[in-house]
Amino acid sequence: MLYRKILPVILLLALYTDAICQSSNPNIDFEAGNTSAWHYFIGFCCPIATPGSTPAITNRHTITTGSTLDPYGFFPIVAPDGGSYSLKLGNDINGSQAEKARYYIHVPGGSSDFMLIYRYAVVFQDPGHLPAEQPRFEVKAYDSITNNLVPCAQFLYVSDSNLPGFNRSTVDTSVYYRGWSSGSINLSGLGGSTIIIDFATADCGYGGHFGYGYLDMTYGLFAITAVACDTDSITLTAPPGYNVYAWYDSTTNTFIDTTRLLRVPNPSVPTTYKIVMQPYVGYGCPDSIYTRVVHSNLSTNPSNDTTICPGDTISLHMGATDTALPLTYSWLPSTGISCPTCDTISVAPLVNTQYVVSVTNPIGCSNTDTINVSMAMSIDRKNDTVLCKGTTITLNTAATGSLPLTYAWSPPSGLSCTGCPSPVANPSVTTTYFVAVKNATGCTIKDTIKVTRDDIGIIPMKDTAICLGNSITLHSMVTGTALPFLYNWLSYAGLSCTACSDPIASPTAKTTFFMRATDIFGCPVTDTVTVSVGNIILDPTPAKTICLGAGTTLSPGAISDAMPLTYSWAPAAGLNCDNCADPFANPLATTIYTVTIVDTLGCRQQTAINITVDTLLVNPMNDTTICRGFPLVLYAHVTNTANGLKYSWSPDDELNCPNCTSAIAMPRKSLTYTITVTDSNSCIATDTVRITIDPCDITIPNAFTPNGDGLNDLYRVYGHLDYFRNYSFSIYNRWGERVYYTEDVNGGWNGVYQGVDQELGTYFYMVLYTLYDEKHMMKGDFHLIR
């Protein structure tokens, strides 16, 4: 049992209570953290004139907080022990600026003793101007109705290097500062009045040097403080910032000391002390503050530490006595305590517990003690658990206490034993097991463990198939009530996600996907699904050129895991079959054959094979007849655009060039020439031309008988005259007169000239013609006979 005793003194101040001040004068201490309830002004200097009422202006009427130090004086920007907030008036920016903060103090009616103590700090530049133009800090208090000044409640600090209580800045030697100091305004006898108090600061009158200050007015902050709980002496602390201090025993009016911090013996009877504070000359009037110190007689006799059985109830008490009543109590922890503010309590802890009890008397003295209540036995209470399918769990109580310990588990269903400390549980349904453990002294402790039988399951996915390039949603069908389910698919290429229930799969080959799902309890199920991929791989016959009539076999070279394959060729023209794998193609013209292949999964693949037909044809000149001994030009007409044509005429008898496109033939007898043409694709075309030899002889008779008997009635030239060009046939009588003329190779004279049958006798003929570019003339005579 730990015993601590603290007996403080009571400090009674000549100040109105904080509660009254706060209710009648809100936010006077700025502890609302804002500028509310105060009134703010701006103006100019010098002297300070602030005609302009304004809301608080940032950087001119600024609430300060935190642990930052003033940049010139290195004192806190918040008054020490003054709460969390203060007010800063002005700034270190020059410009003849002046700032003022005003508060209306409501002095409670009937109050005969009312003193206001404030804290302030000041920072000035000292430019060395005349005093009327120097930076300044001013305090003034006056009645809001009569404007009468409150005695000793106004003073003015004007920047000067010799100001009492000021120090020179180590940052800027032109700056002087005074850290946090105290001031007082005695409002005694002004009960019911409203007093205005103004705080103002200003730059120099020329606008080139700054001045600013800090302010705090927390009620009760400047109490004479002391700590004395059952000690031999106490220290009384007066407010800082005054020039002279004088301590007195107010009962005997005996002078004690002039120090600000006074250490005195702890009095055995209530004693009142007075501190008289003298400000610096010209900066206020003397003030007095009283405090009364009373000794405390608080004592305690708490319950001893003890041990109980789990579930039992025990009474604990503090046993406090004092001459100052009533006493207040506080027990911790408060949970499970019948009355956490009573001297005696009833508790029934389930585990070892240390109770902390504090008692405080009306004058603020308190004692604190601890009472330990230990359990005669304990149990390591297990959390409820979940049993996944196919698993068991060991229920371990881990109880402690005086041996031997006996165990009783219920219900027995699903337990390997009911009297052992750690049975194996495998219930078929969710079951709550109870265990009671008894020690050698008869104490019993109980516990429960709920074993939840998990119901997660899965409907297996069916294997499926897709065509290459397609996707499929893998739909996992997990069942159970312990939602939500968490999914984990092994990472595969072509899987849209691994933590979703229905990922999209886009495999490029046959793949087995593995999925593991767990419910909210972490119980797992697994499943697999195999996705076959229809992928028809092609190795088609390359595009080729064939000779007309030669033909070729077409093959797509298709292979697949999903055999057999079906084929469809188009167009069908020139194919020996349009639904076989490798048809024979013999097109008459260049053709692009397209084949569509389908496997047993319904996957389709298509390819095209271009067959170019080399349509080499040769057509020489027509069969002809020529005169013997005359040349004939043989020419092969080829219908093919291929390059590299080769020609061969046979037989090569009487040819000037057997391997030329054209050859000159001069056969001596009739014969047939064969022309063979081979192109760059090795295609061959042949044709023939028959050359018949005509002797080209002509016959001119020596007589004719134009008597109309149908025999020898015309005189003409006979022979193969068709080869003759520029042909003419003339007949003359013996007097040289031309009696007949024709250019028709089949024409002849009937013995009539100018409609008159000519007389019998001898006549003369002349035949002119051109044969193979050679001119010929034949002359002779003949007889006309009747």
ABEGO torsion letter per residue (X at the ends): XBBBBBBBBBBBBBBBBAAAAAAABBGAAGAAGBABGBBBBBBBOOBBBBABBBBBBBGABBBBBEABBBAAAGBBABBBGAEABBBBBEBABBGGBBBBBBBBBBBBBGBABBBBBBBBBBBBBBAGBBAAABBBBBBBBBBAAAGBBBBGABBBBBBBAABBGBBBBAABAABBBBBBBBBBBBABGABGBBBBBBBBBBBBAAGABBBBBBBBABBGAABBBBBBBGBABBBBBBBBGBABBBBBBAAAGBBABABABBBBBBBABBBBBBBBBBBBBGAEBBBBBBBBBBBBABBBBBBBBBBBBBGBBBBBBAGBBBABOBBBBBBOBABGBABAABABBBBBBABBBBBBBBBBBAAGBBBBBBBBBBBABBBBBBBBBBBBBGBBBBBBAGBBEBOBBBBBBOBABGBABAABABBBBBBABBBBBBBBBBBAAGBBBBBBBBBBBBABBBBBBBBBBBBBGBBBBBBBBBBEABOBBBBBBBBBBGBABAABABBBBBBABBBBBBBBBBBAAGBBBBBBBBBBBBBBBBBBBBBBBBBBGAEBBBBAGBBBABOBBBBBBOBABGBABAABABBBBBBABBBBBBBBBBBAAGBBBBBBBBBBBBBBBBBBBBBBBBBBGBBBBBBBBBBBABBGBBBBBOBABGBABAABABBBBBBABBBBBBBBBBBAAGBBBBBBBBBBBBAGBBBBBABBBBAGAGBGABBBBBEBAAABBGBBBBBBBAAGBBABBBABAABBBAGBBGGBBBBBEBBBBBBBBBBGGBBBBBBEBBBBBX
